[in-house]
Amino acid sequence: MSLVTMFRNRDFTGLILANTILGAAFPIQLILGGLAGLTLAPTATLATLPSSVQTLAGMLAAAPLSLVMGRFGRRAGFVLGGVMTFAGGILAAQALYSQSFVLLCAAHFLMGAGWSSFQYFRFAAGEVIDINWRPVAISLMLSSLLIAAVVGPQIFVVAKDALAPVPFAGAYAATALIALLGLLPLAGVRMPPPNRDADSLFSKSFAALGALRHRPIRRAVAIAAVSQGVMVLLMVPTPIAMVGCGFSEASASDVVRWHIVAMFAPSFITGFLIKRFGAQTIAISGLLITGLAAGAAALGTSTIHFYGSLIVLGIGWNFGFIGATTMLDAAVIETQKAVVQGANDTIIALVSTICTFTAGFVIANLGWGVLAVLSAGVVLLALAALGFDRITAAQT
């Protein structure tokens, strides 16, 4: 198989196109969560609550959505996610019109649940491609979000005042439209049929969860969770921190844009690096780069500090998350995939939720510098834990 053959695969191409369109909603939601929250929140401390609720929804929806896909197929889960994202976008626009912070949080809950389903595009990519090319397929699926990273913030800038005089309502309406458009390419995608044997879903779920005790799976889940958590810890409050430092909303949007570009641009080579050096080596390298990003963020609040630290953070996330995803894909047997992948994404979302809540409290009460030092500390603890785990494994 070659890259040309891969992109001639209609199913793989359809998945990438759908992921690209649906992914454009992610940076819009990221920017809006803090800024719209700051507009409606009763106190500044609660400004990131919509983003926190969104990640909480991702945590709660990850396992059920994985089980839905295991029972009814990937496409059913993706369509359900698109419908929830559409409903969330419409509800958020209504929240701004009615000046309801509670309604805004409810809208972000729906969008978070919808986004959770889109996380499984990376696993779906590996299921329509030859097994030897799965690392490349997973990497390229995430690279498709590079276009979304560039387009999404621009859609925010163009649409945020489209429904004036209500600020940001137009951007939420654009998110709803993106959700509908992103479902269209899935009409021509044929995924492998779901596994429907005679065993009960309940008994299979508990049996498969035992796989989380296995060291390769445990390492993969841990690296992915830390990579995602630290990224969220620094990324979510960036627009608030920048506006608080005197930068414009457009400047904050541009930093987020380049951060997301850095998250997905390396994906064009990450899969090949994994094939050459191994998934675990690339994943741990990602954690090291993430730690460097946190250290750079602690050095100051100038333009170059925000751009530099967030770009490096994106690269670290890419290596850590894709490496960990490939580790998990290689370690899990077919009959355990739905449950273990769901548990993996639930744990990642749980860590992200905790980090989002923490980010809101720290940025409001202690400042950006403390948040950056805290992020670096989390990475150091994770690396120490992985090192100890490796030493323990060598002694047994």
C-alpha positions in Angstrom: 0.0 0.0 0.0 1.1 3.6 -0.7 -0.3 7.0 0.2 -1.8 7.2 -3.3 -3.6 3.9 -2.7 -4.7 5.1 0.7 -6.4 8.3 -0.7 -8.0 6.3 -3.5 -9.8 4.4 -0.7 -13.3 6.0 -0.9 -14.1 5.2 2.7 -10.9 6.7 4.1 -11.3 9.8 2.0 -14.9 10.2 3.1 -13.9 9.9 6.7 -11.2 12.5 6.3 -13.5 14.9 4.5 -16.2 14.6 7.2 -13.6 15.0 10.0 -12.2 18.1 8.4 -15.6 19.8 8.1 -16.8 18.8 11.6 -13.4 19.7 13.1 -13.9 23.3 12.0 -16.3 23.7 14.9 -13.7 22.8 17.5 -11.6 26.1 17.4 -14.8 28.1 17.3 -16.2 26.4 20.4 -12.8 26.8 22.0 -12.7 30.6 21.5 -16.4 31.0 22.3 -16.4 29.0 25.5 -14.3 31.6 27.4 -15.4 34.8 25.7 -19.1 34.1 25.7 -18.8 32.7 29.2 -17.0 35.9 30.3 -20.0 37.9 28.8 -22.7 36.0 30.7 -21.0 34.6 33.8 -22.0 36.2 37.1 -18.3 36.2 38.1 -15.0 36.1 36.2 -14.1 32.8 38.0 -17.0 31.1 36.2 -16.0 32.4 32.8 -14.5 29.0 31.7 -17.5 27.1 33.1 -19.1 26.5 29.6 -15.8 25.0 28.5 -15.6 22.9 31.6 -19.1 21.7 31.1 -18.2 20.9 27.5 -15.3 18.7 28.5 -17.5 17.1 31.3 -20.0 16.2 28.6 -17.2 14.6 26.6 -16.3 12.5 29.6 -19.9 11.3 30.2 -20.6 10.6 26.5 -17.3 8.9 25.5 -18.1 5.4 26.7 -21.8 5.3 25.7 -20.9 6.6 22.2 -18.2 4.0 21.8 -20.8 1.3 22.8 -23.3 2.7 20.4 -20.7 2.5 17.6 -19.8 -1.0 18.7 -23.5 -2.0 18.5 -24.8 0.0 15.5 -21.6 1.1 13.6 -19.3 4.1 13.5 -21.6 6.1 11.2 -24.5 6.0 13.6 -22.3 7.5 16.3 -20.9 10.2 14.1 -24.5 11.2 12.9 -25.6 11.3 16.6 -22.6 13.6 17.3 -23.5 15.9 14.4 -27.1 16.2 15.6 -26.0 17.1 19.1 -23.5 19.7 17.8 -26.2 21.3 15.7 -28.6 21.5 18.6 -25.9 22.9 20.8 -25.0 25.6 18.4 -28.7 26.7 18.0 -29.2 26.6 21.8 -26.1 28.7 22.5 -27.2 31.4 20.1 -30.5 31.4 21.9 -28.7 31.7 25.2 -27.0 34.8 24.1 -30.2 36.3 22.9 -31.9 35.6 26.3 -28.7 36.4 28.3 -28.9 33.0 30.0 -25.6 31.6 31.4 -27.3 28.4 32.4 -28.6 27.9 28.9 -25.1 28.6 27.5 -23.7 25.9 29.7 -26.4 23.5 28.5 -25.5 24.3 24.9 -21.8 23.6 25.5 -22.8 20.3 27.2 -24.5 19.2 23.9 -21.6 20.4 21.8 -19.1 18.6 24.1 -21.1 15.3 23.7 -21.1 15.8 20.0 -17.4 16.5 19.9 -16.8 13.3 21.9 -18.2 11.2 19.0 -15.8 12.9 16.5 -12.8 11.7 18.5 -13.5 8.2 17.2 -12.6 9.2 13.6 -9.0 8.4 14.5 -9.9 4.8 15.3 -12.3 4.6 12.3 -9.4 5.5 10.0 -7.4 2.5 11.1 -10.4 0.2 10.5 -10.6 0.9 6.7 -6.9 0.7 6.0 -4.4 -2.2 6.0 -3.0 -2.9 9.5 0.6 -2.0 8.6 -0.5 1.5 7.6 -2.7 2.2 10.6 -0.2 4.6 12.3 -0.1 6.6 9.1 -3.9 6.5 8.8 -4.5 7.7 12.4 -1.9 10.4 11.9 -3.4 11.6 8.6 -6.9 11.6 10.0 -5.7 14.1 12.7 -3.8 16.1 10.1 -7.1 16.7 8.3 -7.9 19.0 11.3 -5.1 21.3 10.1 -7.6 22.8 7.6 -10.1 23.2 10.4 -7.5 24.9 12.5 -7.0 27.5 9.9 -10.6 27.9 8.8 -12.3 27.7 12.2 -10.9 30.9 13.7 -11.5 32.7 10.5 -15.2 31.6 10.6 -15.3 32.9 14.1 -14.0 36.4 13.1 -16.4 36.6 10.1 -19.5 35.2 11.9 -19.2 36.5 15.5 -21.1 39.7 14.6 -23.3 38.3 11.9 -26.3 38.4 14.1 -25.6 41.8 15.6 -26.3 43.4 18.0 -25.9 40.1 19.9 -22.2 39.4 20.1 -21.0 35.9 19.2 -24.5 34.5 18.3 -23.5 34.3 14.6 -20.5 32.2 15.4 -22.7 29.7 17.3 -25.1 29.6 14.3 -22.1 28.9 12.1 -21.2 26.0 14.3 -24.6 24.5 13.8 -24.3 24.8 10.1 -20.9 23.2 10.1 -22.4 20.2 12.0 -24.9 19.6 9.2 -22.4 20.0 6.4 -20.0 17.6 8.0 -22.4 14.7 8.0 -22.8 14.7 4.2 -19.5 12.9 3.3 -20.5 10.0 5.5 -23.3 9.0 3.2 -20.8 7.3 0.9 -18.7 5.7 3.6 -18.9 2.0 4.2 -17.4 0.9 7.6 -16.8 -2.7 8.8 -20.0 -4.1 10.3 -20.3 -3.9 14.1 -19.6 -7.0 16.2 -22.9 -8.5 17.2 -22.3 -11.8 18.8 -24.6 -13.5 21.3 -22.8 -12.4 24.5 -24.6 -9.6 26.4 -23.1 -6.1 26.2 -23.0 -5.9 30.0 -20.8 -9.0 30.5 -18.6 -8.1 27.6 -18.0 -4.6 28.9 -16.8 -5.8 32.3 -14.6 -8.5 30.8 -13.0 -6.0 28.4 -12.4 -3.4 31.2 -10.0 -5.9 32.7 -7.7 -5.1 29.8 -7.0 -1.7 31.4 -4.8 -3.5 33.9 -2.4 -4.5 31.2 0.8 -2.4 31.2 0.9 -1.4 27.5 -2.8 -0.3 27.6 -2.2 1.5 30.9 0.7 3.4 29.5 -1.1 4.4 26.4 -4.1 5.7 28.4 -1.9 7.6 30.8 0.2 9.3 28.1 -2.9 10.3 26.1 -4.7 11.7 29.3 -1.7 13.7 30.4 -1.1 15.1 26.9 -4.7 16.1 26.5 -5.0 17.4 30.1 -2.0 19.7 30.1 -2.9 21.0 26.6 -6.4 21.9 27.9 -4.9 23.4 31.1 -3.0 25.9 29.1 -5.1 26.3 26.0 -8.6 26.9 27.4 -7.8 30.1 29.4 -5.4 31.5 26.8 -8.1 33.9 25.3 -9.0 35.1 28.7 -5.4 35.6 29.7 -4.6 37.5 26.6 -7.6 39.8 26.8 -6.6 40.4 30.5 -3.1 41.3 29.3 -4.5 44.0 26.9 -4.5 42.0 23.7 -7.5 42.1 21.4 -10.0 39.2 20.8 -8.6 38.9 17.2 -5.1 38.5 18.6 -6.3 35.8 21.0 -8.1 34.1 18.1 -4.9 34.1 16.1 -2.8 32.5 18.9 -5.5 29.8 19.2 -5.4 29.4 15.4 -1.6 28.8 15.4 -1.8 26.6 18.4 -4.3 24.3 16.6 -2.2 24.4 13.4 0.7 23.2 15.5 -1.5 20.5 17.0 -2.3 18.9 13.6 0.4 20.0 11.1 3.0 17.5 12.4 0.5 14.7 11.7 1.8 14.6 8.1 5.0 13.1 9.5 4.1 11.7 12.9 2.8 8.4 11.5 6.0 7.8 9.6 8.0 8.7 12.7 6.1 6.1 14.6 6.7 3.5 11.9 10.5 4.3 12.2 11.0 4.8 15.9 8.0 3.2 17.6 4.8 4.6 19.1 6.1 4.8 22.7 9.2 6.7 21.8 7.2 9.3 20.0 4.6 9.5 22.7 7.2 10.2 25.5 8.9 12.7 23.2 5.6 14.5 23.1 5.4 14.7 26.8 8.9 16.2 27.0 8.0 18.8 24.4 4.8 19.6 26.3 6.8 20.2 29.4 9.1 22.6 27.5 6.0 24.5 26.3 4.7 24.9 29.9 8.1 26.2 30.9 8.2 28.7 28.1 4.7 30.0 29.0 5.9 30.7 32.6 8.6 33.1 31.3 6.3 35.9 30.4 3.1 37.3 28.8 4.4 39.1 25.7 3.2 38.2 22.2 6.1 36.0 21.5 5.6 34.1 24.8 1.9 33.3 24.0 2.6 32.4 20.4 5.8 30.4 21.1 4.5 28.4 24.1 1.1 27.6 22.5 2.8 26.5 19.2 5.2 24.2 21.0 2.4 22.9 23.2 0.5 21.9 20.0 3.5 20.0 18.7 3.9 18.2 22.0 0.2 17.2 22.1 0.5 15.9 18.6 3.3 13.5 19.3 1.9 12.5 22.7 -1.7 11.9 21.6 -1.0 10.2 18.3 1.7 8.1 19.8 -0.6 7.0 22.6 -3.5 6.3 20.3 -1.3 4.1 18.1 0.0 2.3 21.3 -3.6 1.6 22.3 -4.7 0.5 18.9 -1.9 -2.1 18.8 -2.5 -3.4 22.3 -6.3 -4.0 22.2 -7.8 -7.0 20.6 -10.8 -6.6 18.3 -13.5 -7.8 20.7 -12.4 -5.3 23.4 -12.1 -2.3 21.1 -15.5 -0.6 21.8 -15.2 -0.9 25.6 -11.5 -0.1 25.9 -11.6 2.8 23.5 -14.6 4.2 25.3 -12.9 3.8 28.7 -9.8 5.5 27.2 -11.7 8.5 25.9 -13.7 8.7 29.2 -10.5 8.9 31.2 -9.1 11.5 28.8 -12.2 13.5 29.1 -12.2 13.2 32.9 -8.7 14.6 33.1 -9.6 17.3 30.6 -12.6 18.3 32.7 -10.6 18.5 35.9 -7.9 20.6 34.1 -10.6 22.9 32.6 -12.1 23.6 36.0 -8.6 24.1 37.5 -7.6 26.4 34.7 -10.6 28.7 35.3 -9.9 28.9 39.1 -6.1 29.4 38.7 -6.3 32.0 35.9 -8.9 34.1 37.9 -7.1 33.9 41.2 -3.4 33.1 40.7 -2.6 34.2 37.2 -1.0 32.8 34.0 2.4 32.2 35.4 1.2 30.0 38.2 -0.9 28.0 35.7 2.2 27.5 33.5 4.3 26.2 36.4 1.5 23.9 37.5 1.3 22.5 33.9 5.0 21.8 33.9 4.7 20.1 37.3 2.0 17.7 36.0 4.3 16.7 33.0 7.3 16.1 35.3 5.1 13.9 37.6 3.8 11.9 34.6 7.4 11.3 33.3 8.5 10.2 36.7 5.6 7.8 37.0 6.3 6.3 33.6 10.0 5.9 34.5 9.1 4.1 37.7 6.6 1.9 35.8 9.4 0.9 33.4 11.8 0.1 36.2 9.2 -2.0 37.9 8.4 -3.9 34.7 12.2 -4.6 34.2 12.4 -6.1 37.7 9.4 -8.4 37.3 
